């Protein structure tokens, strides 16, 4: 195998947010350790996406009005296809279920905490929020789940990095918000943010939450061999089931879908949930089967939930 050398660094493409950079650095550090290479053998390339620009311009508009998940990956994937970067590092919960022709996604790092974090300066849990309290979130899934459990609450659009969101809470824009536990952990901010982890039994997370995926050119065998050394098989098994579930539901930023696969020996437990966009109805399923059957379990679960839901279930309200 030909390894990177400092005279021609191996280029790692990423978005420029603090979390995206933390994920790129984790990827670099794992590769450097696997091949006993110095950090200069790698170069982290920040790529601004259409989604980043539109999100900044329209910070108070729902993500569905800005565009689909591909808005946050398209430019990075174009640079990967053009050979300007060698790999692309992504938060898997942001990734479309299909990759562009010529690219493959077959390397995952060990998954972090999958849970959502409830963040509030004055309340310790959702149940502590007074009637009519304001909760800020840009996630349609979280909004729908929250309104399903607490229809008395008011949900407003809420985006930005951790510091921005905390500032909005202090300014009284909202009484609470949500973040991902994985993000707080990777940013080293668990002690800095007043939060409470929400158990999956209380709120199922987003599909693939807490997982980092590394995309490469499909025919770049050298890179494929390199990435195989840091690939985490259990994360791949879990995501195969979750993303099959999502794909069968045709999930996007415009559909409130949650799910998580968990492993126990040779068995996998897969839980899934779909909701109406206004939270007035939620449908859930829970199944256990062999790990190897994960994708089939995901597709079958999606079919059952779609049959229960009927036409128009995901229509915008």
TIKEKOL-738119 format. One line per 3 residues: number of its first residue (from 1); their letters; for each residue x, y, z of C-alpha. Coordinates in nm, 3 decimals, padded with zeros to 5 digits, always signed. Example, Ala and Ser with C-alpha at 12.3 -4.5 7.8 and 13.67 -1.06 7.14 Angstrom:
2
1) as) +01.230/-00.450/+00.780  +01.367/-00.106/+00.714
% end
This chain:
317
1) xxx) +00.000/+00.000/+00.000  +00.131/+00.348/-00.091  +00.085/+00.577/+00.209
4) xxx) +00.056/+00.957/+00.213  +00.377/+01.152/+00.250  +00.421/+01.508/+00.381
7) xxx) +00.537/+01.634/+00.040  +00.193/+01.556/-00.101  -00.054/+01.549/+00.188
10) xxx) -00.356/+01.323/+00.187  -00.649/+01.566/+00.161  -00.951/+01.535/+00.390
13) xxx) -01.255/+01.738/+00.283  -01.505/+01.874/+00.534  -01.748/+02.151/+00.611
16) xxx) -01.610/+02.432/+00.825  -01.826/+02.415/+01.137  -01.650/+02.343/+01.468
19) xxx) -01.816/+02.000/+01.485  -01.730/+01.913/+01.124  -01.367/+02.011/+01.188
22) xxx) -01.358/+01.801/+01.506  -01.479/+01.502/+01.303  -01.218/+01.563/+01.033
25) xxx) -00.945/+01.587/+01.296  -01.062/+01.260/+01.453  -01.040/+01.094/+01.111
28) xxx) -00.693/+01.235/+01.051  -00.573/+01.126/+01.396  -00.703/+00.771/+01.350
31) xxx) -00.534/+00.739/+01.011  -00.210/+00.889/+01.142  -00.207/+00.644/+01.431
34) xxx) -00.293/+00.346/+01.209  +00.004/+00.414/+00.978  +00.239/+00.586/+01.225
37) xxx) +00.237/+00.906/+01.021  +00.288/+01.266/+01.134  -00.001/+01.511/+01.119
40) xxx) +00.156/+01.702/+00.823  +00.102/+01.394/+00.607  -00.262/+01.505/+00.600
43) xxx) -00.431/+01.828/+00.500  -00.781/+01.923/+00.614  -00.960/+02.110/+00.335
46) xxx) -01.259/+02.323/+00.437  -01.530/+02.339/+00.171  -01.823/+02.576/+00.195
49) xxx) -02.150/+02.424/+00.077  -02.463/+02.580/-00.066  -02.643/+02.468/+00.247
52) xxx) -02.400/+02.661/+00.469  -02.458/+02.982/+00.272  -02.835/+02.947/+00.261
55) xxx) -02.857/+02.853/+00.628  -02.673/+03.172/+00.723  -02.892/+03.387/+00.503
58) xxx) -03.218/+03.227/+00.617  -03.144/+03.151/+00.982  -03.507/+03.191/+01.084
61) xxx) -03.655/+02.970/+00.810  -03.716/+02.594/+00.833  -03.459/+02.372/+00.664
64) xxx) -03.728/+02.237/+00.429  -03.751/+02.584/+00.272  -03.375/+02.595/+00.215
67) xxx) -03.343/+02.259/+00.043  -03.272/+01.891/+00.096  -02.985/+01.715/+00.268
70) xxx) -02.772/+01.720/-00.045  -02.725/+02.095/-00.003  -02.474/+02.020/+00.274
73) xxx) -02.274/+01.763/+00.076  -02.289/+01.853/-00.293  -01.983/+02.078/-00.319
76) xxx) -01.775/+01.842/-00.107  -01.868/+01.548/-00.328  -01.790/+01.749/-00.642
79) xxx) -01.437/+01.816/-00.512  -01.400/+01.448/-00.427  -01.507/+01.343/-00.777
82) xxx) -01.271/+01.601/-00.930  -00.976/+01.465/-00.731  -00.917/+01.784/-00.531
85) xxx) -00.963/+01.592/-00.207  -00.898/+01.226/-00.128  -01.181/+01.159/+00.117
88) xxx) -01.480/+01.345/+00.259  -01.587/+01.329/+00.624  -01.958/+01.358/+00.701
91) xxx) -02.204/+01.349/+00.988  -02.407/+01.049/+00.880  -02.739/+01.190/+00.998
94) xxx) -02.695/+01.461/+00.730  -02.618/+01.220/+00.447  -02.860/+01.129/+00.165
97) xxx) -02.927/+00.757/+00.147  -02.770/+00.734/-00.200  -02.426/+00.851/-00.311
100) xxx) -02.354/+01.012/-00.650  -02.221/+00.779/-00.921  -01.851/+00.724/-00.874
103) xxx) -01.851/+00.765/-00.496  -01.889/+00.512/-00.217  -01.943/+00.531/+00.156
106) xxx) -01.798/+00.222/+00.321  -01.603/+00.347/+00.622  -01.751/+00.449/+00.956
109) xxx) -01.578/+00.551/+01.277  -01.695/+00.411/+01.612  -02.034/+00.563/+01.687
112) xxx) -02.068/+00.817/+01.966  -02.365/+00.866/+02.202  -02.682/+00.851/+01.990
115) xxx) -02.905/+01.040/+02.232  -03.049/+01.388/+02.204  -02.961/+01.643/+02.470
118) xxx) -03.228/+01.867/+02.622  -03.066/+02.207/+02.677  -03.213/+02.474/+02.903
121) xxx) -03.087/+02.730/+03.150  -03.389/+02.701/+03.380  -03.545/+02.357/+03.320
124) xxx) -03.388/+02.016/+03.376  -03.622/+01.816/+03.151  -03.903/+01.856/+02.898
127) xxx) -04.155/+01.780/+03.172  -04.030/+02.080/+03.371  -04.120/+02.331/+03.099
130) xxx) -04.427/+02.539/+03.188  -04.731/+02.540/+02.963  -04.675/+02.760/+02.659
133) xxx) -04.296/+02.757/+02.691  -04.095/+02.824/+02.375  -03.856/+02.559/+02.241
136) xxx) -03.616/+02.634/+01.958  -03.511/+02.372/+01.704  -03.438/+02.345/+01.332
139) xxx) -03.509/+01.970/+01.335  -03.850/+01.870/+01.203  -03.811/+01.534/+01.377
142) xxx) -03.750/+01.695/+01.716  -04.030/+01.945/+01.662  -04.281/+01.673/+01.575
145) xxx) -04.171/+01.449/+01.863  -04.192/+01.737/+02.109  -04.537/+01.849/+01.998
148) xxx) -04.658/+01.489/+02.007  -04.562/+01.472/+02.374  -04.628/+01.834/+02.472
151) xxx) -04.875/+01.998/+02.230  -04.900/+02.295/+02.467  -04.546/+02.407/+02.384
154) xxx) -04.454/+02.653/+02.108  -04.172/+02.563/+01.871  -03.965/+02.826/+01.688
157) xxx) -03.688/+02.795/+01.427  -03.349/+02.782/+01.599  -03.011/+02.732/+01.429
160) xxx) -02.647/+02.813/+01.486  -02.350/+02.666/+01.670  -02.359/+02.575/+02.038
163) xxx) -02.249/+02.921/+02.154  -02.508/+03.092/+01.934  -02.788/+02.875/+02.068
166) xxx) -02.686/+02.929/+02.430  -02.682/+03.302/+02.363  -03.037/+03.284/+02.229
169) xxx) -03.147/+03.099/+02.542  -02.987/+03.365/+02.764  -03.155/+03.638/+02.556
172) xxx) -03.494/+03.478/+02.610  -03.554/+03.383/+02.246  -03.651/+03.038/+02.371
175) xxx) -03.673/+02.852/+02.700  -03.503/+02.537/+02.574  -03.347/+02.370/+02.271
178) xxx) -03.195/+02.038/+02.167  -02.846/+01.932/+02.065  -02.691/+01.594/+01.994
181) xxx) -02.498/+01.434/+02.278  -02.241/+01.319/+02.021  -02.172/+01.677/+01.917
184) xxx) -02.128/+01.799/+02.274  -01.893/+01.508/+02.342  -01.681/+01.560/+02.030
187) xxx) -01.656/+01.934/+02.099  -01.557/+01.870/+02.462  -01.850/+02.081/+02.583
190) xxx) -02.040/+01.842/+02.810  -01.939/+02.046/+03.117  -02.004/+02.382/+02.950
193) xxx) -02.363/+02.328/+02.837  -02.655/+02.280/+03.080  -02.807/+01.962/+02.942
196) xxx) -02.982/+01.636/+03.016  -02.948/+01.330/+02.792  -03.283/+01.201/+02.664
199) xxx) -03.320/+00.824/+02.667  -03.424/+00.665/+02.335  -03.729/+00.527/+02.515
202) xxx) -03.841/+00.888/+02.560  -03.728/+01.027/+02.225  -03.583/+00.816/+01.946
205) xxx) -03.285/+00.989/+01.782  -03.233/+01.074/+01.417  -03.126/+00.796/+01.184
208) xxx) -02.745/+00.753/+01.207  -02.710/+01.014/+01.482  -02.365/+01.009/+01.640
211) xxx) -02.197/+00.837/+01.344  -01.919/+00.968/+01.121  -01.897/+00.840/+00.764
214) xxx) -01.600/+00.869/+00.529  -01.673/+00.889/+00.156  -01.421/+00.807/-00.119
217) xxx) -01.400/+00.756/-00.493  -01.538/+00.412/-00.574  -01.237/+00.297/-00.776
220) xxx) -00.970/+00.439/-00.544  -00.852/+00.106/-00.407  -00.552/+00.251/-00.223
223) xxx) -00.775/+00.481/-00.021  -01.020/+00.196/+00.034  -00.741/-00.014/+00.187
226) xxx) -00.634/+00.274/+00.409  -00.985/+00.338/+00.535  -01.041/-00.030/+00.606
229) xxx) -00.789/-00.002/+00.890  -01.009/+00.247/+01.081  -01.349/+00.110/+00.978
232) xxx) -01.584/+00.009/+01.264  -01.791/-00.291/+01.160  -02.055/-00.266/+01.434
235) xxx) -02.137/+00.093/+01.341  -02.169/-00.016/+00.978  -02.410/-00.295/+01.074
238) xxx) -02.629/-00.059/+01.274  -02.634/+00.206/+01.001  -02.713/-00.048/+00.731
241) xxx) -03.041/-00.125/+00.908  -03.124/+00.234/+00.997  -03.049/+00.374/+00.652
244) xxx) -03.244/+00.093/+00.482  -03.540/+00.195/+00.699  -03.490/+00.560/+00.601
247) xxx) -03.448/+00.481/+00.230  -03.768/+00.277/+00.219  -03.951/+00.574/+00.373
250) xxx) -03.791/+00.813/+00.122  -03.675/+01.017/+00.419  -03.544/+01.373/+00.394
253) xxx) -03.532/+01.691/+00.600  -03.902/+01.728/+00.520  -04.010/+01.404/+00.690
256) xxx) -04.008/+01.341/+01.068  -03.842/+01.001/+01.098  -03.651/+00.855/+01.392
259) xxx) -03.482/+00.523/+01.449  -03.202/+00.335/+01.614  -03.045/-00.009/+01.580
262) xxx) -02.871/-00.167/+01.878  -02.667/-00.488/+01.890  -02.672/-00.764/+02.149
265) xxx) -02.451/-01.058/+02.060  -02.568/-01.186/+01.722  -02.902/-01.005/+01.748
268) xxx) -03.012/-00.659/+01.647  -03.297/-00.460/+01.793  -03.435/-00.199/+01.554
271) xxx) -03.678/+00.068/+01.665  -03.843/+00.316/+01.431  -04.091/+00.600/+01.445
274) xxx) -04.266/+00.824/+01.193  -04.472/+01.130/+01.282  -04.705/+01.378/+01.125
277) xxx) -04.525/+01.708/+01.080  -04.748/+01.880/+01.338  -04.695/+01.602/+01.593
280) xxx) -05.061/+01.504/+01.609  -04.986/+01.139/+01.536  -04.687/+00.909/+01.583
283) xxx) -04.647/+00.551/+01.463  -04.375/+00.326/+01.603  -04.241/-00.024/+01.555
286) xxx) -03.986/-00.242/+01.734  -03.831/-00.562/+01.601  -03.542/-00.797/+01.684
289) xxx) -03.359/-01.029/+01.445  -03.016/-01.149/+01.327  -02.763/-00.873/+01.263
292) xxx) -02.714/-00.994/+00.906  -03.083/-00.928/+00.839  -03.056/-00.564/+00.946
295) xxx) -03.133/-00.401/+00.608  -03.425/-00.639/+00.551  -03.557/-00.559/+00.899
298) xxx) -03.537/-00.189/+00.817  -03.723/-00.223/+00.488  -03.993/-00.445/+00.641
301) xxx) -04.045/-00.203/+00.929  -04.080/+00.088/+00.687  -04.340/-00.105/+00.485
304) xxx) -04.545/-00.180/+00.796  -04.540/+00.180/+00.913  -04.627/+00.315/+00.568
307) xxx) -04.923/+00.077/+00.548  -05.048/+00.200/+00.886  -04.991/+00.564/+00.795
310) xxx) -05.181/+00.574/+00.467  -05.169/+00.850/+00.209  -05.086/+01.204/+00.315
313) xxx) -04.928/+01.113/+00.648  -04.616/+01.321/+00.582  -04.804/+01.616/+00.426
316) xx) -04.688/+01.947/+00.565  -04.917/+02.097/+00.831
% end
